[in-house]
Amino acid sequence: MIPNDFQYVRANSVKDAVSLLDKHGENAKVLAGGHSLIPAMKLRLNAPATLIDVSNIGDLTKIGVNGNKLQIGALATHRSVETSDVVKKNCSVLSEAAAHIGDAQVRNRGTIGGNLAHADPASDYPALVLALDAELEVEGKSGKRTIAADDFFEGLFETALESDEIIANINFPTLGKGTGAAYEKFPHPASRFAVVGVAAMLTLDKKGTCTSARIGVTGAAPWAFRATDVEDVLTGKPLDEKAISDATAKVGDPADMLSDATASPEFRAHLCSVMARRALMKAMERAK
Ligand SMILES: Cc1cc2nc3c(=O)[nH]c(=O)nc-3n(C[C@H](O)[C@H](O)[C@H](O)COP(=O)(O)OP(=O)(O)OC[C@H]3O[C@@H](n4cnc5c(N)ncnc54)[C@H](O)[C@@H]3O)c2cc1C
């Protein structure tokens, strides 16, 4: 439980963090809340030569609305997402989900940016950014770019981030009339990580027909994915309980699912259907 030796440096701005990442190369890692990186270092699953502490960059803790976007700084803690009135007003599903991450210590230290960059297959936010069609603003030595959540997760603990890039902000849509979103998870009984978590965002027209459906699934497979088959079945249909139950009878294939001491692939596939049905039902009620 003792990490390898490492050098510690502190960044005071995003620009500073990017230049330190560039200077220290691929063996450097950004340190935010430390709730995933430090345990991994203690288990020697990760052995960065340099830690670049970004937790001092106040600009990255901000939460605000910019036009029709809810912008959350990468260093916003789970607790601040949970309690923010701006988040509750504009995209309340995020504060509901944040309230069920880990325990109080994890929520007080862990950050939304660290959670996404780590890309743990059992983390909650990956399902939410996929369902909510979020965008990640990142900054590296070649400048700023925006990555759609759909393009961000590339594998088990793997993302589209380059080694010199950091996440600065995450942009979510502000949810207006006719659109509803919900997140349902089956938590691990000890850690509260998602054995399976499903986020859904639905838009309905005045007659109750679904004009858009997005579903993000976490915990089930090596990385979070969208249940596009279910989205396609629902889009264009009048929605009710039966339509949702029929569409969610099968969400993903057990052959693609994780297997561990907590849940078999078959159980995970079953949980995907149950959590998807619950999330979609709640999203439908909220969209009405
Ligand atoms: C006991 C326990 C229970 C937990 N339960 C849950 C749970 O129920 N649900 C859940 O979703 N998560 C859970 N977590 C994980 C927790 O949410 C972590 O805080 C989060 O995954 C990582 O955020 P962090 O700020 O601690 O990142 P760190 O540990 O500091 O960093 C994690 C990784 O992200 C990189 N990184 C951090 N910030 C940035 C950035 N801005 N740009 C680029 N790279 C960055 C780091 O270099 C590192 O590779 C749990 C953790 C613990 C210890």
The ligand as an SDF file (V2000), in Angstrom:
LIG
                    3D

 53 58  0  0  0  0  0  0  0  0999 V2000
  -14.6610    4.3370   -1.7500 C   0  0  0  0  0  0  0  0  0  0  0  0
  -14.9600    4.9810   -3.0730 C   0  0  0  0  0  0  0  0  0  0  0  0
  -16.2480    4.9220   -3.5810 C   0  0  0  0  0  0  0  0  0  0  0  0
  -16.5450    5.5090   -4.7980 C   0  0  0  0  0  0  0  0  0  0  0  0
  -17.8260    5.4210   -5.2790 N   0  0  0  0  0  0  0  0  0  0  0  0
  -18.1190    5.9660   -6.4810 C   0  0  0  0  0  0  0  0  0  0  0  0
  -19.4570    5.8960   -6.9930 C   0  0  0  0  0  0  0  0  0  0  0  0
  -20.4020    5.4040   -6.3700 O   0  0  0  0  0  0  0  0  0  0  0  0
  -19.6620    6.4450   -8.2250 N   0  0  0  0  0  0  0  0  0  0  0  0
  -18.6710    7.0540   -8.9440 C   0  0  0  0  0  0  0  0  0  0  0  0
  -18.9230    7.5280  -10.0490 O   0  0  0  0  0  0  0  0  0  0  0  0
  -17.4110    7.1550   -8.4630 N   0  0  0  0  0  0  0  0  0  0  0  0
  -17.1250    6.6350   -7.2480 C   0  0  0  0  0  0  0  0  0  0  0  0
  -15.8500    6.7420   -6.7630 N   0  0  0  0  0  0  0  0  0  0  0  0
  -14.8220    7.4250   -7.5550 C   0  0  0  0  0  0  0  0  0  0  0  0
  -14.8060    8.9200   -7.2040 C   0  0  0  0  0  0  0  0  0  0  0  0
  -15.9480    9.5240   -7.7700 O   0  0  0  0  0  0  0  0  0  0  0  0
  -13.5330    9.6100   -7.7240 C   0  0  0  0  0  0  0  0  0  0  0  0
  -13.4380   10.7990   -7.0490 O   0  0  0  0  0  0  0  0  0  0  0  0
  -13.4750    9.9440   -9.1940 C   0  0  0  0  0  0  0  0  0  0  0  0
  -13.6280    8.8130   -9.9640 O   0  0  0  0  0  0  0  0  0  0  0  0
  -12.1270   10.5410   -9.5780 C   0  0  0  0  0  0  0  0  0  0  0  0
  -12.1350   11.9110   -9.3100 O   0  0  0  0  0  0  0  0  0  0  0  0
  -10.9250   12.5660   -8.5500 P   0  0  0  0  0  0  0  0  0  0  0  0
  -11.1740   14.0310   -8.6000 O   0  0  0  0  0  0  0  0  0  0  0  0
  -10.7650   11.9450   -7.2230 O   0  0  0  0  0  0  0  0  0  0  0  0
   -9.7270   12.2240   -9.5520 O   0  0  0  0  0  0  0  0  0  0  0  0
   -8.2180   11.7750   -9.2670 P   0  0  0  0  0  0  0  0  0  0  0  0
   -8.1980   10.5260   -8.4630 O   0  0  0  0  0  0  0  0  0  0  0  0
   -7.4230   12.9160   -8.7870 O   0  0  0  0  0  0  0  0  0  0  0  0
   -7.7750   11.4510  -10.7740 O   0  0  0  0  0  0  0  0  0  0  0  0
   -8.3160   10.3470  -11.4700 C   0  0  0  0  0  0  0  0  0  0  0  0
   -7.7350   10.3210  -12.8830 C   0  0  0  0  0  0  0  0  0  0  0  0
   -8.2220   11.4110  -13.6450 O   0  0  0  0  0  0  0  0  0  0  0  0
   -7.1460   12.2660  -14.0800 C   0  0  0  0  0  0  0  0  0  0  0  0
   -7.6630   13.6270  -13.9490 N   0  0  0  0  0  0  0  0  0  0  0  0
   -8.2190   14.1930  -12.8450 C   0  0  0  0  0  0  0  0  0  0  0  0
   -8.6950   15.4110  -13.1370 N   0  0  0  0  0  0  0  0  0  0  0  0
   -8.4370   15.6240  -14.4490 C   0  0  0  0  0  0  0  0  0  0  0  0
   -8.6810   16.7010  -15.3450 C   0  0  0  0  0  0  0  0  0  0  0  0
   -9.3410   17.8120  -14.9830 N   0  0  0  0  0  0  0  0  0  0  0  0
   -8.2740   16.5690  -16.6410 N   0  0  0  0  0  0  0  0  0  0  0  0
   -7.6380   15.4540  -17.0350 C   0  0  0  0  0  0  0  0  0  0  0  0
   -7.3670   14.3940  -16.2390 N   0  0  0  0  0  0  0  0  0  0  0  0
   -7.7700   14.4800  -14.9580 C   0  0  0  0  0  0  0  0  0  0  0  0
   -5.9850   11.9310  -13.1770 C   0  0  0  0  0  0  0  0  0  0  0  0
   -4.7510   12.1900  -13.7940 O   0  0  0  0  0  0  0  0  0  0  0  0
   -6.2030   10.4510  -12.9190 C   0  0  0  0  0  0  0  0  0  0  0  0
   -5.7260    9.7000  -13.9980 O   0  0  0  0  0  0  0  0  0  0  0  0
  -15.5270    6.1760   -5.5390 C   0  0  0  0  0  0  0  0  0  0  0  0
  -14.2280    6.2530   -5.0120 C   0  0  0  0  0  0  0  0  0  0  0  0
  -13.9430    5.6740   -3.7970 C   0  0  0  0  0  0  0  0  0  0  0  0
  -12.5430    5.7900   -3.2550 C   0  0  0  0  0  0  0  0  0  0  0  0
  1  2  1  0
  2  3  1  0
  2 52  2  0
  3  4  2  0
  4  5  1  0
  4 50  1  0
  5  6  2  0
  6  7  1  0
  6 13  1  0
  7  8  2  0
  7  9  1  0
  9 10  1  0
 10 11  2  0
 10 12  1  0
 12 13  2  0
 13 14  1  0
 14 15  1  0
 14 50  1  0
 15 16  1  0
 16 17  1  0
 16 18  1  0
 18 19  1  0
 18 20  1  0
 20 21  1  0
 20 22  1  0
 22 23  1  0
 23 24  1  0
 24 25  2  0
 24 26  1  0
 24 27  1  0
 27 28  1  0
 28 29  2  0
 28 30  1  0
 28 31  1  0
 31 32  1  0
 32 33  1  0
 33 34  1  0
 33 48  1  0
 34 35  1  0
 35 36  1  0
 35 46  1  0
 36 37  1  0
 36 45  1  0
 37 38  2  0
 38 39  1  0
 39 40  1  0
 39 45  2  0
 40 41  1  0
 40 42  2  0
 42 43  1  0
 43 44  2  0
 44 45  1  0
 46 47  1  0
 46 48  1  0
 48 49  1  0
 50 51  2  0
 51 52  1  0
 52 53  1  0
M  END
$$$$
